[in-house]
């Protein structure tokens, strides 16, 4: 079995497909959590919320 963890988009909650134009970055406010965004949420500028500090970003 693979020990790979499924990556989940922080904005929409859907799994990120390998090869998709997704992005990840530390929370701009606290830096404690890695924010993952799928290609569609990036294109539509859907908001995301940091699960650690509650910061909301575009």
N, C-alpha and C positions, 0 to 999 in steps of 0.2 A: 504494500500500500504506500501511496505517496504521502509525505508529510507536508505537502504544499497546502497552504491556507488559501481559501477563496477570498479574493479581494472584493470588497463591497463599496459601491459609490456612496459617499457620505450624503449626497444630495437626494438621490432617488431610492437608495437602498437595494438596487439591483446588482447582481454580480458583474464584475468587470471581466470581459472576454479577453483572453490573451491576444495580443496583436492590435487591440483597440487603441485609438489615440487618447488614452487616459493620461491623467497627470496626478502626481501626489506632491504634497508640500507640508511643512509643519504649520500648525495653526499660527496665523499672523499675530495673534494676541498673546497666547501663553507658550507656544512652541512645544507643548508636551505631547500633542497628538498629531499623527500623520493624517491629513485630509486627503481622501481619494475622490477624484471626480471623473465620471465617464465622459466619453466624447459628446454625447447628446446634451448632458447637463452643462458642459462647458460651452457648447454652441448656443444653447438657449439661455445661458447665464442664470441658471436656477440657483436659488440660495442654498447655502449649507450652514449647519450649526455645529460648532465644536462640542463634542460630548463632554469635554473636560471643563471648559470655562463658560460655555454658552455663547461665545462670539458668533455673530452671524455675518456671513460674507456673500458676495455675489458669485 
